[in-house]
Amino acid sequence: MTRIVIVGAGIVGAACARILARRGAEVVVLDRSAAAGGTSGSGEGNLLVSDKGPGPELDLARYASRLWPVVTAELAAELGPTFPSIEFERKGGIVVATTEAGAQPLLDFAAAQRAAGVDARPLTEDELLAAEPSITRSSTAAVHYPEDAQVQPVIATEALLASARRAGAIVRTGVTVTGGVRSATGRLTGVRTSVGDVSGDAVLVCAGPWSAELGDLLGAPVPVRPRRGMVLVTTRMPHRVHHKVYDGDYFGATQSSDASLQTSSVVESTAAGTVLIGSSRQQIGFDARLDVDVLREVAAKSLRLFPLLRDASVMRSYGGFRPYMPDHLPVIGPDHRVDGLWHATGHEGAGIGLALATAELIAARLLGGSTDLDDAPFQLDRPGLAPHLRVDRPAEVV
């Protein structure tokens, strides 16, 4: 039996643990914090195709979009009615341009997505108002994406881990990885931790923005950097936002390599009746201090889409760190520098949505099998990452 050590109990690690355990592997999940205690617990639960241009990430997102309804049903049947719902909802997304300059680029982007198979439907002004009666009357173009969906990310992570446990996986939180262990041939055969060594035939790093730190410890750095985002949450209010609605600047912000602050308006309701207002992107390391200027800018931009939010009360704000990669693609697969080391990281803000597809690719590579998707664009040895890779030092040899 193959024994796999997964480092990271966020949604990507949880999805990998579930599929690997269900396919017969012996799985141990380690996390120095709690399950969903990092990026997965500080996101909005987006499952989006609307924000991805034609290419490998969109292909991965469309693959994941097909998996989510299936896995949602499986989890509900397996865990029973006493386990909280993961709140999967195919609510659809609407992207809106609010300037004349932004209208045609939005429509051109949607046309390119349609050519790649995405259901992207331009809306007339009357159709937009019928879908979102409270939206601004100053829109210049709008596109509806019926495939966009949402889940509650913490509950989804816990559900995937619960399913993994039922298949035999062991989940150990509060355990810090301090280094790696290699055989005399150089193969990684486990990790050193704060509670002793944990052996495995493979070590899979699913530590999000902290994957760079893990790579350093294991002697094979990966160029993942934290990119901070902040979100506002209103008090409960009448249901006035019916889709995930965001302005046309959002795609540019996700694909930008600029380290400075970027904000765009993203507004959606939750099952609890609150409204989530985002979003921001900023590379400032792991600085978690509250930044009122960022929140002010996010709030101001939301009014361009929904003027009614001017009277909304903000209940809280929170921030998190997305795992940013320099070429905007996740790393999914083996490390070509260290035998036995694997990665599933670097999804930036799309990790919730891409988790199930990522797990399918990992399972096919680790245990054998095939998927509906070519994983070559996500390999660590792809040309776009070559300038960013190095090997610092080996893990301990035993």
C-alpha positions in Angstrom: 0.0 0.0 0.0 1.3 3.5 -0.9 1.7 5.7 2.1 1.3 9.5 1.5 2.1 12.3 3.8 0.1 15.4 3.0 1.3 18.7 4.6 -1.6 21.1 4.8 -5.2 20.6 5.9 -6.8 23.3 3.8 -9.3 22.5 1.0 -6.7 21.4 -1.5 -5.0 19.0 1.1 -8.5 17.8 2.1 -9.6 17.1 -1.4 -6.3 15.2 -2.1 -6.6 13.2 1.1 -10.1 12.1 0.3 -9.5 10.9 -3.2 -6.1 9.2 -2.3 -7.6 7.4 0.7 -10.7 6.3 -1.3 -8.4 4.9 -4.0 -6.6 2.7 -1.5 -3.6 4.8 -0.3 -2.6 5.1 3.3 -2.9 8.8 4.0 -1.6 11.0 6.9 -2.5 14.7 6.8 -0.4 17.1 8.9 -1.1 20.8 9.7 0.5 23.1 12.3 -2.8 24.9 12.7 -6.4 23.7 12.5 -8.2 22.4 9.4 -9.0 25.3 7.1 -7.0 27.5 9.4 -5.2 29.3 6.7 -6.3 30.5 3.2 -9.3 28.2 3.0 -10.8 29.8 6.1 -10.5 33.3 4.8 -11.9 33.2 1.3 -15.4 33.6 -0.2 -15.8 30.1 -1.5 -15.8 31.0 -5.1 -16.1 28.3 -7.8 -15.6 30.5 -10.9 -15.1 30.1 -14.6 -16.0 33.7 -15.4 -12.6 35.2 -14.3 -10.4 33.0 -16.3 -9.2 33.5 -19.9 -8.8 30.7 -22.4 -5.9 28.4 -21.4 -4.9 25.8 -18.8 -6.4 27.4 -15.7 -9.8 27.8 -17.4 -9.6 24.1 -18.5 -8.9 23.1 -14.9 -11.8 25.3 -13.7 -14.3 23.8 -16.2 -13.2 20.3 -15.1 -13.7 21.2 -11.5 -17.1 22.7 -12.3 -18.2 19.3 -13.5 -16.9 17.6 -10.3 -18.4 19.8 -7.6 -22.1 18.7 -8.0 -21.0 15.1 -8.0 -18.8 15.4 -4.9 -21.4 17.5 -3.2 -24.0 14.7 -3.6 -21.5 12.1 -2.5 -20.6 14.0 0.6 -24.2 14.5 1.6 -25.0 10.8 1.1 -21.9 9.7 2.9 -21.9 12.0 5.9 -25.7 12.2 6.4 -28.1 14.9 7.4 -26.5 15.7 10.7 -23.4 17.0 8.9 -23.8 20.7 7.9 -24.4 21.4 4.3 -21.4 22.6 2.3 -23.8 25.2 0.7 -22.9 24.4 -2.9 -25.0 26.8 -5.0 -24.8 27.3 -8.8 -25.9 30.9 -8.3 -24.2 32.2 -11.5 -22.0 35.2 -11.9 -22.6 38.6 -13.6 -19.7 40.7 -14.7 -20.4 44.4 -15.2 -18.6 47.2 -17.0 -19.3 50.7 -15.6 -17.3 52.8 -18.1 -17.5 53.2 -21.8 -13.8 52.2 -22.1 -14.5 48.9 -20.2 -17.5 47.7 -22.2 -15.9 46.3 -25.4 -13.0 44.6 -23.6 -15.5 42.8 -21.4 -17.6 41.7 -24.4 -14.5 40.6 -26.3 -13.3 38.6 -23.3 -16.6 36.8 -23.0 -16.5 36.0 -26.8 -13.1 34.4 -26.3 -14.4 32.4 -23.4 -17.4 31.2 -25.4 -15.0 30.0 -28.1 -13.3 27.9 -25.3 -16.7 26.4 -24.3 -17.8 28.7 -21.5 -21.4 29.6 -21.2 -21.0 33.4 -21.3 -24.2 35.4 -22.1 -24.2 39.1 -22.8 -27.1 40.9 -21.2 -29.1 43.8 -22.4 -29.8 46.6 -19.9 -33.3 45.2 -19.3 -32.0 41.7 -18.8 -29.4 42.9 -16.3 -32.0 44.8 -14.3 -34.3 41.8 -14.3 -31.5 39.6 -13.0 -30.3 42.2 -10.5 -33.0 44.9 -9.8 -30.8 46.8 -7.3 -27.7 47.1 -9.5 -26.4 50.4 -10.8 -28.2 52.1 -13.7 -24.8 53.2 -15.0 -23.6 49.9 -16.5 -22.2 49.9 -20.1 -22.1 46.1 -20.6 -22.8 43.0 -18.7 -22.2 39.2 -19.1 -24.0 36.4 -17.3 -22.0 33.2 -16.4 -24.5 30.5 -15.3 -21.7 28.0 -14.4 -20.3 30.2 -11.6 -21.0 28.7 -8.2 -20.2 29.0 -4.5 -19.6 26.8 -1.4 -19.0 27.5 2.2 -15.2 26.8 2.2 -14.6 25.8 5.9 -17.5 23.4 5.9 -16.4 22.0 2.5 -12.9 21.4 3.9 -14.2 19.7 7.0 -16.6 17.6 4.9 -13.8 16.4 2.6 -11.6 15.6 5.6 -14.5 13.7 7.3 -14.9 11.7 4.2 -11.1 11.0 4.0 -11.2 9.8 7.6 -14.0 7.4 6.8 -11.7 6.0 4.1 -8.9 5.5 6.6 -7.0 8.8 6.4 -5.4 10.1 9.6 -5.6 13.9 10.2 -3.2 15.4 12.8 -3.5 19.1 13.5 -1.1 21.1 15.7 1.8 19.3 14.2 4.7 21.4 12.7 6.9 20.0 10.0 10.5 20.9 10.8 12.4 19.2 7.9 12.5 16.2 5.6 14.1 12.8 5.7 15.8 11.2 2.7 17.2 7.8 2.0 20.8 7.1 1.0 19.7 7.4 -2.6 18.3 10.9 -2.0 14.6 10.0 -2.1 12.4 11.9 0.3 11.0 9.2 2.7 9.2 11.3 5.2 9.2 14.5 7.3 10.6 15.6 10.7 7.9 17.1 12.8 7.4 18.6 16.3 6.0 15.2 17.5 8.5 12.9 15.7 9.2 11.6 12.2 6.4 10.6 9.9 7.4 8.3 7.1 5.8 8.0 3.6 6.4 6.9 0.1 5.6 10.4 -1.0 5.3 13.8 0.6 2.6 16.1 -0.9 2.9 19.8 0.0 -0.5 21.5 0.1 0.4 24.5 2.2 -0.9 27.3 0.1 1.2 30.5 0.6 3.3 28.7 3.2 4.5 26.2 0.6 7.6 28.2 0.0 8.5 27.8 3.6 7.9 24.0 3.4 10.0 23.8 0.2 12.9 25.5 1.9 12.7 23.0 4.8 12.6 20.1 2.3 15.5 21.4 0.2 13.4 22.3 -2.9 12.0 25.8 -2.8 9.0 26.8 -4.8 8.3 30.4 -5.9 5.0 30.8 -4.0 4.4 34.2 -2.4 1.6 35.4 -0.2 -0.8 37.9 -1.8 -3.1 39.4 0.7 -6.8 40.1 0.2 -9.4 41.7 2.4 -13.2 41.3 2.6 -16.0 43.2 4.3 -19.1 41.5 5.7 -22.4 43.3 6.2 -25.0 42.5 8.9 -27.9 40.5 7.7 -30.1 42.4 5.2 -33.0 41.7 2.8 -31.9 39.6 -0.1 -31.0 42.2 -2.8 -28.0 40.6 -4.5 -28.9 37.4 -6.4 -25.7 36.5 -8.2 -22.0 36.9 -7.6 -21.5 40.3 -9.2 -18.2 41.9 -10.0 -16.8 44.7 -12.1 -14.7 44.2 -15.2 -11.5 45.2 -13.4 -11.5 41.9 -11.4 -9.9 39.7 -14.1 -7.1 42.2 -14.6 -6.4 42.3 -10.9 -6.2 38.5 -10.7 -3.8 38.3 -13.6 -1.6 41.2 -12.6 2.0 40.7 -11.3 2.0 44.1 -9.7 2.9 43.9 -6.0 1.1 47.1 -5.1 -2.5 47.4 -3.9 -5.2 46.6 -6.5 -8.9 46.6 -5.7 -12.0 45.7 -7.7 -15.6 45.4 -6.7 -17.0 41.9 -5.9 -20.4 41.6 -4.2 -22.4 38.6 -3.3 -25.0 37.4 -0.7 -24.5 34.4 1.6 -26.9 31.8 2.7 -26.8 33.4 6.2 -28.2 36.7 4.7 -25.0 38.8 4.9 -23.3 40.4 1.9 -19.6 39.8 1.2 -17.8 42.8 -0.3 -14.3 42.5 -1.9 -11.8 42.4 -3.2 -8.2 43.5 -2.8 -4.8 42.1 -3.8 -1.5 43.2 -2.4 1.9 41.6 -1.9 3.1 42.7 1.5 4.4 39.4 2.8 2.5 37.9 5.8 1.6 41.3 7.2 -1.9 40.7 8.7 -2.5 44.1 10.2 -5.8 45.8 9.5 -5.5 48.4 6.8 -8.4 50.8 6.9 -7.4 52.5 3.6 -7.8 49.2 1.8 -11.2 48.6 3.3 -12.3 52.1 2.5 -11.3 51.6 -1.2 -13.0 48.3 -1.4 -16.2 49.7 0.2 -16.2 52.7 -2.2 -15.9 50.6 -5.3 -18.8 48.4 -4.2 -21.1 51.4 -4.4 -20.5 51.6 -8.1 -22.3 48.3 -8.6 -24.8 48.5 -5.8 -25.6 52.0 -4.5 -28.0 50.5 -1.9 -24.9 49.3 0.1 -24.4 52.9 1.1 -26.9 52.3 3.9 -25.5 48.8 4.8 -23.9 48.2 8.2 -20.5 46.4 8.2 -20.4 43.7 10.8 -16.7 42.6 10.4 -13.8 42.4 8.0 -11.2 39.7 7.5 -8.2 39.1 5.4 -6.2 36.2 4.1 -3.1 35.3 2.1 -3.5 33.8 -1.4 -0.7 31.6 -2.8 0.6 33.6 -5.7 2.7 32.1 -8.5 4.7 34.3 -10.9 3.1 32.7 -14.0 -0.4 32.6 -12.5 -0.7 28.8 -12.7 -0.8 26.4 -9.8 1.8 23.6 -9.4 0.3 20.2 -9.4 2.5 17.1 -9.5 5.9 15.8 -8.7 9.0 17.8 -7.9 11.6 17.0 -10.6 14.4 17.9 -8.3 13.6 15.7 -5.3 12.3 12.2 -5.8 9.3 11.6 -3.5 8.3 15.2 -3.2 5.0 16.4 -4.7 3.2 19.8 -4.8 -0.4 21.0 -5.0 -0.2 24.7 -4.4 -0.1 28.1 -6.0 -3.8 28.5 -6.9 -3.9 32.1 -5.6 -7.6 33.0 -5.1 -9.0 30.0 -7.1 -8.0 27.2 -4.7 -11.5 26.5 -3.4 -12.9 26.1 -6.9 -9.9 24.1 -8.3 -9.4 21.8 -5.3 -11.3 18.8 -6.6 -9.7 18.9 -10.1 -6.3 19.3 -8.5 -6.9 16.2 -6.4 -7.9 14.2 -9.5 -4.7 15.2 -11.2 -2.6 14.3 -8.2 -4.3 10.9 -7.7 -3.9 10.0 -11.3 -0.1 10.8 -11.2 0.6 9.3 -7.8 -1.5 6.1 -8.0 -1.9 5.6 -11.7 -4.9 6.3 -13.9 -6.1 9.0 -16.3 -8.2 12.2 -16.1 -10.0 14.3 -18.6 -7.3 16.9 -18.5 -3.7 17.3 -19.5 -1.6 18.1 -16.4 1.6 19.2 -18.3 0.9 23.0 -17.9 0.9 22.6 -14.1 4.1 20.7 -13.7 6.9 22.4 -11.7 9.4 22.0 -14.5 7.4 24.0 -17.0 9.4 26.7 -18.9 7.7 29.6 -17.2 9.0 28.7 -13.8 12.6 27.7 -14.7 14.1 31.1 -13.8 12.5 30.9 -10.3 13.6 27.5 -9.2 16.7 26.4 -7.3 17.8 23.8 -4.8 19.3 25.2 -1.5 20.1 22.1 0.5 19.0 18.5 0.9 16.8 17.2 3.6 18.4 15.0 6.2 19.7 11.7 5.0 19.1 8.6 7.2 
